[in-house]
Amino acid sequence: MMDSLFPDEPRKHTAPAPLAERMRPRTFDEFVGQEELLAPGRPLREAIERDLLQSIILWGPPGTGKTTLARIIAETTKARFVSFSAVLSGIKEIRDVMTEAERLRRSTGRRTIVFIDEIHRFNKAQQDAFLPRVEAGDIILIGATTENPSFEVNAALLSRSKVFVLRGLTTDEVASIVRRALTDVERGLGAQHVLVDEDAIGAIAVYANGDARSALNLVELGVASAPLVDGERRLDVTRVEQAIQRRALLYDKSGEEHYNLISALHKSMRNSDPDASVYWLARMVEAGEDPLYIARRLVRFASEDIGNADPQALTVAVAAKDAVHFIGMPEGNTALAQAAIYLATAPKSNAVYEAYSRAADDAQRDVAEPVPLHLRNAPTKLMKDLDYGKGYKYAHHEADAVADMSCLPPALQGRQYYEPKDRGFEKELKRRLDGWAEIKKKRRTPGGDS
């Protein structure tokens, strides 16, 4: 039997549970999706059915079966099962359950399974409260999270748990869940004479974006507002679209999906793929990402991945940033798209990025040598007497405007940080640098050009 820290108060009238809750699978046979984890013979299913489960973290998008799996475990296991909500529970409740779990284990040998929904919402102190009992074996911890456990779960707790990744459901899997809800007489809508055409089911499945709960909520809303025709409620694509109005894309500006999408955009542009670039850009913009954040990333990309292979790239990226700031959204979306497509199709070079990285490594690792005297200004007589500026050669007075003079500290003589690629405008820069290097070499050679 499942214990709860928050038992329902007696009520005279009980409203029907939402369709998504009524249709929640009760057995593995009803569970849709996640076959790679829960198919017969898979280690996780074997551990559950043989009551040998250890602490686990279930990580996946909303509506993929994390809470449902925990409830199936509760029905399958012989252990005491306690459910927490990270939104509602505090340290006192946690400690009370931990104390009871320790008492139960010592007196009867029975373990307690503690399910924590949205474990990423627990702070460090709350997560730490579970650790001693997990280590002692008094509890089996099951955490459910939509966020990357690497960032949101304490390292000590994470190291004592096995992480299982639940994927978003496919469109076909969501559609099968919808069909079951429409035909199930006991828990679904089968007794309400509902007619939903296949196109509407497909539209619902696409809208749900891998989230079964979202799909069933939309079905319930659509059916409730559908007209009654000849004793049947009919739900077509048009009415589904009216119920949807605007698709809510899975996106958390501070979560992992934020970083996944900007990474996809950056890597698509780097790989010179304008189609993928504009798609990932649109995903972020349509989900409500801060457009100036995207613009900043485009500016960074222009210097990091293109640099002097196309110096115009940085100008285009900065112009897009200014355009977004000037006209705002949604009109600024095309400026961002123009920049992303330009950057994707520009010649690529990370020579500027590599040059700075090498120079920064030397600046941090080596002794900070003083600036050579010939490169120092000498605005006072004392500084001139100390040889500030002595030996400096004014490039404009030299042939080809190139002086045979090193500008690096003595210990770094000959060090080359910037190595232009043989692509785009950097091909021309490489030609210039090679030419200047040859001029300097001849001037250092006895009998060479003066």
C-alpha positions as CSV (number, residue, x, y, z in Angstrom):
1,M,0.0,0.0,0.0
2,M,1.3,3.5,-0.8
3,D,1.8,5.9,2.0
4,S,1.4,9.7,1.5
5,L,2.6,12.6,3.5
6,F,-0.4,14.6,2.3
7,P,-3.6,12.5,2.6
8,D,-6.6,13.8,0.9
9,E,-9.2,15.5,3.1
10,P,-12.7,14.0,3.0
11,R,-14.9,15.7,0.5
12,K,-18.5,15.4,-0.1
13,H,-18.3,15.7,-3.9
14,T,-15.3,14.3,-5.8
15,A,-14.7,15.8,-9.2
16,P,-13.6,13.3,-11.9
17,A,-9.9,13.0,-12.3
18,P,-8.4,14.4,-15.5
19,L,-8.3,12.0,-18.5
20,A,-4.5,11.9,-18.3
21,E,-4.7,10.7,-14.7
22,R,-7.4,8.2,-15.4
23,M,-5.5,6.7,-18.3
24,R,-2.2,6.4,-16.4
25,P,-0.9,2.8,-17.1
26,R,-1.2,0.5,-14.1
27,T,1.0,-2.3,-15.5
28,F,3.9,-2.8,-17.8
29,D,1.5,-4.2,-20.4
30,E,-0.3,-0.9,-20.6
31,F,2.9,1.2,-20.6
32,V,3.7,2.7,-24.0
33,G,7.2,3.6,-25.0
34,Q,10.6,3.2,-23.3
35,E,11.0,-0.4,-24.6
36,E,14.8,-0.1,-24.5
37,L,14.4,0.1,-20.7
38,L,11.2,-1.8,-19.9
39,A,10.9,-4.5,-22.4
40,P,10.8,-8.0,-20.9
41,G,14.2,-9.1,-19.9
42,R,15.7,-5.6,-19.7
43,P,17.7,-5.0,-16.5
44,L,15.5,-2.3,-15.1
45,R,12.3,-4.3,-15.6
46,E,13.9,-7.4,-14.2
47,A,15.0,-5.5,-11.1
48,I,11.5,-4.1,-10.6
49,E,9.7,-7.4,-11.1
50,R,12.2,-9.4,-8.9
51,D,12.0,-6.6,-6.2
52,L,15.8,-6.1,-6.4
53,L,15.7,-2.4,-7.3
54,Q,18.4,-0.1,-6.1
55,S,18.3,3.7,-6.1
56,I,17.7,5.2,-9.5
57,I,17.2,8.6,-11.2
58,L,14.6,8.8,-14.0
59,W,15.5,11.6,-16.3
60,G,13.3,12.6,-19.2
61,P,11.0,15.2,-20.7
62,P,7.5,15.8,-19.3
63,G,4.8,13.2,-20.0
64,T,7.2,10.3,-20.8
65,G,6.3,8.0,-17.9
66,K,8.5,8.8,-15.0
67,T,5.8,9.1,-12.4
68,T,3.8,6.2,-13.9
69,L,6.9,4.0,-13.7
70,A,7.3,4.9,-10.0
71,R,3.6,4.0,-9.4
72,I,4.1,0.6,-11.1
73,I,7.1,0.0,-8.9
74,A,4.9,0.9,-5.9
75,E,2.4,-1.8,-6.9
76,T,5.1,-4.4,-7.7
77,T,7.4,-4.1,-4.8
78,K,7.0,-5.5,-1.3
79,A,8.8,-2.4,0.2
80,R,7.0,0.5,1.8
81,F,6.5,3.2,-0.7
82,V,6.5,6.9,0.1
83,S,5.9,9.7,-2.4
84,F,7.4,13.2,-2.1
85,S,6.8,16.3,-4.1
86,A,9.9,18.5,-4.2
87,V,7.5,21.5,-4.6
88,L,5.6,20.8,-1.4
89,S,7.9,18.9,0.9
90,G,10.4,20.4,3.4
91,I,13.3,19.2,5.6
92,K,11.1,18.2,8.5
93,E,8.9,15.9,6.4
94,I,12.0,14.3,4.9
95,R,13.6,13.7,8.3
96,D,10.4,12.2,9.7
97,V,10.3,9.7,6.8
98,M,14.0,8.9,7.1
99,T,13.6,8.2,10.8
100,E,10.6,5.9,10.2
101,A,12.6,4.2,7.3
102,E,15.5,3.5,9.7
103,R,13.1,2.1,12.4
104,L,11.3,-0.1,9.9
105,R,14.5,-1.6,8.5
106,R,15.9,-2.4,11.9
107,S,12.7,-3.9,13.3
108,T,11.4,-5.8,10.3
109,G,14.2,-5.8,7.6
110,R,11.7,-4.1,5.2
111,R,13.0,-1.3,3.1
112,T,11.3,2.0,2.1
113,I,11.2,3.2,-1.4
114,V,11.1,7.0,-1.5
115,F,9.9,8.6,-4.8
116,I,10.8,12.2,-5.3
117,D,9.0,13.9,-8.1
118,E,10.9,16.9,-9.6
119,I,14.0,16.1,-7.5
120,H,15.9,19.0,-9.2
121,R,13.7,21.4,-7.2
122,F,15.2,20.1,-3.9
123,N,18.1,22.2,-2.7
124,K,21.4,20.8,-1.6
125,A,20.4,20.6,2.1
126,Q,17.2,18.7,1.2
127,Q,19.1,16.2,-1.0
128,D,21.7,15.7,1.6
129,A,19.1,14.6,4.1
130,F,18.5,11.4,2.0
131,L,22.2,10.5,1.7
132,P,22.8,8.8,5.1
133,R,19.8,6.5,4.7
134,V,20.7,5.7,1.1
135,E,24.2,4.7,2.2
136,A,22.8,2.6,5.1
137,G,20.4,0.8,2.8
138,D,17.3,1.9,4.7
139,I,15.8,3.5,1.6
140,I,15.7,3.0,-2.1
141,L,15.6,6.4,-3.7
142,I,13.7,7.0,-7.0
143,G,14.1,10.5,-8.3
144,A,12.3,11.9,-11.3
145,T,13.6,15.0,-13.1
146,T,13.3,16.8,-16.4
147,E,16.7,18.5,-15.8
148,N,20.1,17.1,-16.4
149,P,21.0,15.2,-13.2
150,S,24.7,16.1,-13.7
151,F,23.8,19.7,-12.8
152,E,20.8,19.3,-10.6
153,V,21.5,16.3,-8.3
154,N,24.2,16.2,-5.7
155,A,27.3,14.4,-6.8
156,A,27.3,12.1,-3.7
157,L,23.7,11.2,-4.3
158,L,24.2,10.7,-8.0
159,S,27.2,8.4,-7.5
160,R,25.0,6.1,-5.4
161,S,22.2,6.0,-8.0
162,K,21.8,4.6,-11.5
163,V,20.5,7.1,-14.0
164,F,17.9,5.9,-16.6
165,V,17.1,8.3,-19.5
166,L,13.5,8.3,-20.7
167,R,13.1,9.6,-24.2
168,G,10.3,11.7,-25.6
169,L,7.5,9.5,-27.0
170,T,7.3,9.1,-30.8
171,T,4.3,10.5,-32.7
172,D,3.0,7.0,-33.3
173,E,3.3,6.1,-29.6
174,V,1.4,9.2,-28.6
175,A,-1.3,8.5,-31.2
176,S,-1.7,5.0,-29.8
177,I,-2.2,6.4,-26.3
178,V,-4.8,8.8,-27.7
179,R,-6.7,6.0,-29.5
180,R,-6.7,3.9,-26.3
181,A,-8.2,6.8,-24.4
182,L,-10.9,7.3,-27.0
183,T,-12.0,3.6,-26.9
184,D,-11.5,2.7,-23.2
185,V,-15.0,2.5,-21.7
186,E,-14.0,2.2,-18.1
187,R,-11.4,5.0,-17.7
188,G,-11.4,6.8,-21.0
189,L,-14.0,8.4,-23.3
190,G,-15.3,5.2,-24.9
191,A,-18.7,5.5,-23.3
192,Q,-19.2,9.1,-24.6
193,H,-19.6,8.3,-28.3
194,V,-16.7,10.4,-29.4
195,L,-15.6,10.4,-33.1
196,V,-12.1,11.7,-33.8
197,D,-10.7,11.3,-37.3
198,E,-7.2,10.1,-37.9
199,D,-6.0,13.5,-39.1
200,A,-7.1,15.0,-35.8
201,I,-5.3,12.2,-33.9
202,G,-2.2,12.9,-35.9
203,A,-2.4,16.6,-35.2
204,I,-2.7,16.0,-31.5
205,A,0.2,13.6,-31.5
206,V,2.4,16.1,-33.3
207,Y,1.4,19.0,-31.0
208,A,2.1,16.9,-27.9
209,N,5.8,16.8,-28.9
210,G,6.4,13.5,-27.1
211,D,4.3,14.3,-24.0
212,A,1.5,11.9,-23.4
213,R,-0.1,14.0,-20.7
214,S,-0.2,17.0,-23.0
215,A,-1.9,14.9,-25.7
216,L,-4.6,13.6,-23.4
217,N,-5.3,17.1,-22.0
218,L,-5.8,18.3,-25.5
219,V,-8.1,15.4,-26.3
220,E,-10.2,16.2,-23.2
221,L,-10.4,19.9,-24.0
222,G,-11.3,19.3,-27.6
223,V,-13.9,16.7,-26.9
224,A,-15.5,18.9,-24.2
225,S,-15.9,21.7,-26.7
226,A,-16.9,19.6,-29.7
227,P,-20.4,19.9,-31.0
228,L,-22.9,17.0,-30.6
229,V,-24.0,15.7,-34.0
230,D,-26.4,12.8,-34.3
231,G,-25.6,11.7,-30.7
232,E,-21.8,11.8,-31.3
233,R,-19.1,14.4,-30.4
234,R,-17.0,14.9,-33.4
235,L,-13.4,16.2,-33.2
236,D,-11.7,17.2,-36.5
237,V,-8.4,18.9,-37.3
238,T,-10.0,22.3,-37.5
239,R,-11.3,22.1,-33.9
240,V,-8.0,20.6,-32.7
241,E,-6.2,23.6,-34.2
242,Q,-8.6,25.9,-32.5
243,A,-7.9,24.2,-29.2
244,I,-4.2,24.4,-29.7
245,Q,-4.1,28.0,-30.9
246,R,-0.3,28.1,-30.5
247,R,2.0,25.2,-29.8
248,A,4.0,25.5,-26.6
249,L,7.4,24.3,-27.4
250,L,9.4,22.3,-24.9
251,Y,11.9,24.9,-23.7
252,D,13.4,26.1,-20.5
253,K,15.5,29.2,-20.8
254,S,17.7,28.3,-17.8
255,G,17.7,24.5,-18.3
256,E,19.5,22.0,-20.4
257,E,17.3,22.4,-23.5
258,H,18.5,26.0,-23.7
259,Y,22.1,24.9,-24.0
260,N,21.2,22.0,-26.3
261,L,19.5,24.3,-28.8
262,I,22.2,27.0,-28.9
263,S,24.8,24.2,-29.3
264,A,22.9,22.8,-32.2
265,L,22.7,26.3,-33.8
266,H,26.4,26.9,-33.3
267,K,27.5,23.5,-34.6
268,S,25.2,23.8,-37.7
269,M,26.6,27.1,-38.6
270,R,30.1,25.8,-38.1
271,N,29.4,22.9,-40.4
272,S,28.1,25.4,-43.1
273,D,24.6,24.1,-43.0
274,P,22.2,27.1,-43.5
275,D,19.0,24.9,-43.4
276,A,19.8,23.4,-40.0
277,S,21.0,26.7,-38.7
278,V,17.8,28.6,-39.5
279,Y,15.7,25.7,-38.1
280,W,17.5,25.7,-34.7
281,L,17.3,29.5,-34.7
282,A,13.5,29.3,-35.3
283,R,13.1,26.7,-32.6
284,M,14.7,29.1,-30.1
285,V,12.9,32.2,-31.3
286,E,9.5,30.5,-31.4
287,A,10.0,29.1,-27.9
288,G,10.5,32.6,-26.5
289,E,14.3,32.7,-26.1
290,D,15.7,36.2,-25.5
291,P,16.6,37.4,-29.0
292,L,19.6,39.4,-27.7
293,Y,21.0,36.3,-26.2
294,I,20.9,34.6,-29.6
295,A,22.4,37.8,-31.2
296,R,25.3,37.7,-28.7
297,R,26.0,34.1,-29.6
298,L,26.0,35.0,-33.3
299,V,28.5,37.8,-32.7
300,R,30.7,35.3,-30.8
301,F,30.5,32.8,-33.6
302,A,31.5,35.4,-36.2
303,S,34.8,35.9,-34.5
304,E,35.4,32.4,-33.1
305,D,34.6,30.3,-36.2
306,I,34.9,32.7,-39.1
307,G,37.3,35.5,-38.0
308,N,39.3,37.0,-40.8
309,A,38.3,34.3,-43.3
310,D,35.4,36.8,-43.8
311,P,35.8,40.0,-41.8
312,Q,32.3,41.1,-42.9
313,A,30.8,38.3,-40.8
314,L,31.4,40.2,-37.6
315,T,29.8,43.3,-39.1
316,V,26.7,41.3,-40.2
317,A,26.3,39.7,-36.7
318,V,26.7,43.1,-34.9
319,A,24.2,44.6,-37.3
320,A,21.7,41.9,-36.5
321,K,22.1,42.6,-32.8
322,D,21.5,46.3,-33.4
323,A,18.5,45.5,-35.6
324,V,16.9,43.3,-33.0
325,H,17.5,45.9,-30.3
326,F,16.1,48.7,-32.6
327,I,12.9,47.1,-33.9
328,G,12.3,44.4,-31.3
329,M,10.4,41.1,-31.9
330,P,8.9,39.5,-33.8
331,E,10.1,41.8,-36.6
332,G,13.7,41.1,-35.6
333,N,13.5,37.4,-36.4
334,T,14.5,37.9,-40.0
335,A,17.6,39.9,-39.0
336,L,18.7,37.0,-36.8
337,A,17.9,34.5,-39.6
338,Q,19.8,36.6,-42.2
339,A,22.8,36.7,-39.9
340,A,22.6,32.9,-39.1
341,I,22.4,32.1,-42.8
342,Y,25.3,34.4,-43.7
343,L,27.5,32.9,-41.0
344,A,26.6,29.4,-42.0
345,T,27.6,30.1,-45.6
346,A,30.8,32.1,-44.8
347,P,34.3,30.5,-45.1
348,K,35.3,29.1,-41.8
349,S,38.5,29.7,-39.8
350,N,39.2,29.4,-36.1
351,A,42.7,31.0,-36.5
352,V,41.7,34.1,-34.5
353,Y,40.4,31.9,-31.7
354,E,43.5,29.7,-31.7
355,A,45.8,32.7,-31.8
356,Y,44.2,34.2,-28.7
357,S,44.2,30.9,-26.9
358,R,47.9,30.3,-27.5
359,A,48.7,33.9,-26.5
360,A,46.6,33.6,-23.4
361,D,48.3,30.4,-22.4
362,D,51.7,32.1,-22.7
363,A,50.5,35.1,-20.9
364,Q,49.3,33.0,-17.9
365,R,52.0,30.4,-17.8
366,D,55.3,32.4,-18.5
367,V,56.9,35.1,-16.5
368,A,55.4,38.4,-17.3
369,E,58.4,39.9,-19.1
370,P,58.7,43.7,-19.3
371,V,57.8,45.4,-22.5
372,P,61.0,45.7,-24.6
373,L,62.6,49.2,-24.3
374,H,62.2,49.9,-28.0
375,L,58.5,49.6,-27.8
376,R,58.0,51.9,-24.9
377,N,57.0,55.6,-25.2
378,A,59.5,58.1,-23.9
379,P,57.5,61.3,-23.1
380,T,60.0,62.5,-20.5
381,K,63.8,63.2,-20.5
382,L,64.3,60.6,-17.7
383,M,62.6,57.9,-19.8
384,K,64.7,58.8,-22.8
385,D,67.9,58.7,-20.6
386,L,66.8,55.1,-19.6
387,D,66.7,54.2,-23.2
388,Y,62.9,54.1,-23.5
389,G,62.1,53.9,-27.2
390,K,65.7,53.4,-28.2
391,G,66.0,51.3,-31.4
392,Y,62.4,51.7,-32.4
393,K,61.9,51.7,-36.1
394,Y,58.9,53.6,-37.5
395,A,57.3,51.3,-40.1
396,H,56.2,54.1,-42.4
397,H,59.8,55.1,-42.9
398,E,60.8,51.6,-43.9
399,A,60.5,50.0,-47.4
400,D,57.2,48.2,-47.8
401,A,56.2,49.8,-44.4
402,V,57.7,46.8,-42.7
403,A,60.5,47.1,-40.1
404,D,63.0,44.4,-39.2
405,M,62.1,44.6,-35.6
406,S,60.7,42.1,-33.1
407,C,57.7,43.2,-31.0
408,L,57.6,40.2,-28.7
409,P,59.6,39.9,-25.4
410,P,63.0,38.2,-25.8
411,A,61.9,34.9,-24.3
412,L,59.1,34.6,-26.9
413,Q,61.1,35.6,-30.0
414,G,59.9,33.7,-33.1
415,R,56.7,32.6,-31.4
416,Q,53.8,32.5,-33.9
417,Y,50.3,32.7,-32.5
418,Y,48.2,33.6,-35.6
419,E,48.3,31.0,-38.3
420,P,45.7,32.0,-41.0
421,K,44.0,29.2,-42.8
422,D,44.1,28.9,-46.6
423,R,40.4,29.8,-46.9
424,G,38.5,33.0,-47.6
425,F,40.2,36.3,-47.0
426,E,42.7,34.6,-44.7
427,K,44.3,33.2,-47.8
428,E,45.2,36.8,-48.7
429,L,46.4,37.5,-45.2
430,K,48.6,34.4,-45.3
431,R,50.1,35.7,-48.5
432,R,50.8,39.0,-46.9
433,L,52.4,37.6,-43.8
434,D,54.5,35.2,-45.8
435,G,55.7,38.1,-47.9
436,W,56.6,40.3,-44.9
437,A,58.4,37.3,-43.3
438,E,60.5,37.0,-46.4
439,I,61.3,40.7,-46.4
440,K,62.4,40.6,-42.8
441,K,64.5,37.5,-43.4
442,K,66.4,39.1,-46.2
443,R,67.1,42.2,-44.1
444,R,68.6,40.1,-41.4
445,T,70.8,38.2,-43.9
446,P,74.2,39.8,-44.6
447,G,74.2,41.2,-48.1
448,G,70.4,41.1,-48.2
449,D,68.1,44.0,-49.1
450,S,68.5,47.0,-46.8
